[in-house]
Structures are given as C-alpha cells and as structure tokens.
Amino acid sequence: MSENQLNKEDQLFIHLVNTFVQSAWISLGKVKNPVSDELERNVDQASYYIDLLDMLQTKMKGNLSEWEEQYILHSLSELKLNYIDEKKKKESEVDNKEGKEDSEQVDKKEASSKPKPSSKPKSTKKSKKK
C-alpha cells in the first residue's frame, strides 16, 4: 500500500470528523437538512458539534498525521467563524423582535390613552323649529 492511500482507521477517523462537521453546518443553517430538505438553524446544537470536534482534536493530539491535524483544525476554524456569525445574527434577530414588540406595546398604550370617538355621530345640521 502506498503512503497516499489511507488505511481503514484513517478513513474511519475522517468519516467521523466529516459527520460532525456536516452536522454542524446543518445546525448553522448553511446546508439543508437532508431529512426535511430545509435550512434550519440551531446554534446551540452547532456549538455541541463544534465542542465535540474540539475535544477530538485535543484528545488525539500527537496521534494524528500532519494532514489529519490540519484537516480538523481547518474544519474547526471555518465552523467557529460561521458559528460566531450566526450567533450574532440570532442575537440581532432577538433584539429586533424585542424592539418591535416594545414599539407595538408603546403604540397600544398611546392608542388606549387617546380619547375614543363617541358611538353617536354628532349632527352637523341645526334643527329648525316650526
């Protein structure tokens, strides 16, 4: 077997890493969920997969080839940058939603404090006495 070919353990390791990487991309909403065929975002779940990859990289330090080490580090870097971006989007959406709800509450308060029109329309014609 040549050095370019991966042995079975190397292939399984790369498959495991790719499984976590792909799951993280799906959780970040960057790749469609293959089950629902929709983009779904769950940053907490993405964080979990990133933590798993981080732990694997830390625990296996010294046991990985240079290529494997670089592959997992590159994957983690890309995921972490995208995670930060998605986390900011989520926080921005929450802030915007809260701001909208606050302004709606202010609008409701203003509307309730305004005098309500009477139910009987006032006649603009003067009645004539006979």
C-alpha positions as CSV (number, residue, x, y, z in Angstrom):
1,M,0.0,0.0,0.0
2,S,1.4,3.5,-0.9
3,E,1.6,6.4,1.5
4,N,-1.1,8.2,-0.3
5,Q,-3.7,5.6,0.5
6,L,-5.5,5.9,3.8
7,N,-5.7,2.8,5.9
8,K,-9.1,1.8,7.3
9,E,-8.6,3.5,10.7
10,D,-7.7,6.8,8.9
11,Q,-10.7,6.5,6.7
12,L,-13.0,5.9,9.7
13,F,-11.5,8.9,11.5
14,I,-12.0,11.2,8.6
15,H,-15.6,9.9,8.2
16,L,-16.2,10.6,11.9
17,V,-14.8,14.1,11.7
18,N,-16.9,14.7,8.5
19,T,-20.0,13.5,10.2
20,F,-19.6,16.1,13.0
21,V,-18.6,18.8,10.5
22,Q,-21.6,18.2,8.3
23,S,-23.9,18.1,11.3
24,A,-22.5,21.4,12.5
25,W,-23.1,23.0,9.0
26,I,-26.7,21.8,9.0
27,S,-27.2,23.2,12.5
28,L,-25.7,26.5,11.5
29,G,-28.3,26.7,8.7
30,K,-25.6,26.7,6.0
31,V,-26.6,23.3,4.5
32,K,-30.1,21.9,4.0
33,N,-31.2,19.2,6.5
34,P,-31.3,16.1,4.3
35,V,-34.4,14.8,6.2
36,S,-36.6,17.9,5.9
37,D,-34.8,19.4,2.8
38,E,-34.9,22.8,4.5
39,L,-32.4,25.2,6.0
40,E,-32.7,25.0,9.8
41,R,-30.7,26.9,12.3
42,N,-29.9,25.7,15.8
43,V,-26.8,27.5,17.1
44,D,-26.8,25.6,20.4
45,Q,-26.7,22.3,18.5
46,A,-23.9,23.6,16.3
47,S,-22.0,24.6,19.4
48,Y,-22.3,21.0,20.6
49,Y,-20.8,19.6,17.4
50,I,-18.0,22.2,17.4
51,D,-17.2,21.2,21.0
52,L,-17.1,17.5,20.0
53,L,-14.6,18.3,17.3
54,D,-12.6,20.4,19.6
55,M,-12.5,17.6,22.2
56,L,-11.4,15.1,19.5
57,Q,-8.6,17.3,18.3
58,T,-7.4,17.9,21.8
59,K,-7.6,14.2,22.9
60,M,-5.9,12.9,19.8
61,K,-3.1,15.5,19.7
62,G,0.1,13.7,18.9
63,N,-1.8,10.7,17.4
64,L,-2.8,12.4,14.2
65,S,-0.9,12.7,11.0
66,E,0.1,16.2,9.9
67,W,-2.7,16.1,7.3
68,E,-5.3,14.9,9.8
69,E,-4.3,17.6,12.3
70,Q,-4.5,20.3,9.6
71,Y,-7.8,19.0,8.3
72,I,-9.5,19.0,11.7
73,L,-8.0,22.4,12.6
74,H,-9.2,24.0,9.3
75,S,-12.7,22.5,9.7
76,L,-12.9,23.8,13.3
77,S,-11.7,27.3,12.2
78,E,-14.3,27.5,9.5
79,L,-17.1,26.3,11.8
80,K,-16.1,28.6,14.6
81,L,-16.1,31.7,12.3
82,N,-19.5,30.8,10.9
83,Y,-20.8,30.0,14.4
84,I,-19.9,33.5,15.6
85,D,-21.6,35.0,12.6
86,E,-24.8,33.0,13.1
87,K,-24.7,33.8,16.9
88,K,-24.6,37.5,16.1
89,K,-27.5,37.1,13.6
90,K,-29.6,35.3,16.2
91,E,-28.9,38.0,18.8
92,S,-29.7,40.7,16.3
93,E,-33.0,39.0,15.4
94,V,-33.9,38.7,19.1
95,D,-33.0,42.4,19.7
96,N,-35.1,43.4,16.6
97,K,-38.0,41.3,17.8
98,E,-37.9,42.8,21.3
99,G,-37.6,46.3,19.8
100,K,-40.6,45.6,17.6
101,E,-42.6,44.2,20.5
102,D,-41.7,47.2,22.6
103,S,-42.8,49.6,19.9
104,E,-46.1,47.7,19.5
105,Q,-46.7,48.0,23.2
106,V,-46.0,51.7,23.1
107,D,-48.4,52.1,20.1
108,K,-51.1,50.2,22.1
109,K,-50.6,52.4,25.1
110,E,-50.8,55.5,23.0
111,A,-53.9,54.2,21.3
112,S,-55.6,53.4,24.6
113,S,-54.8,56.8,26.0
114,K,-56.3,58.7,23.1
115,P,-59.9,59.8,23.5
116,K,-62.3,57.4,21.9
117,P,-64.8,58.8,19.4
118,S,-68.3,58.6,20.6
119,S,-70.6,56.0,19.2
120,K,-73.3,58.5,18.2
121,P,-72.3,60.8,15.4
122,K,-72.9,64.4,16.2
123,S,-75.3,66.1,13.8
124,T,-73.9,69.0,11.9
125,K,-77.3,70.3,10.8
126,K,-79.2,72.6,13.1
127,S,-82.7,71.6,13.6
128,K,-85.4,74.1,12.6
129,K,-88.2,74.8,15.0
130,K,-91.6,75.2,13.5
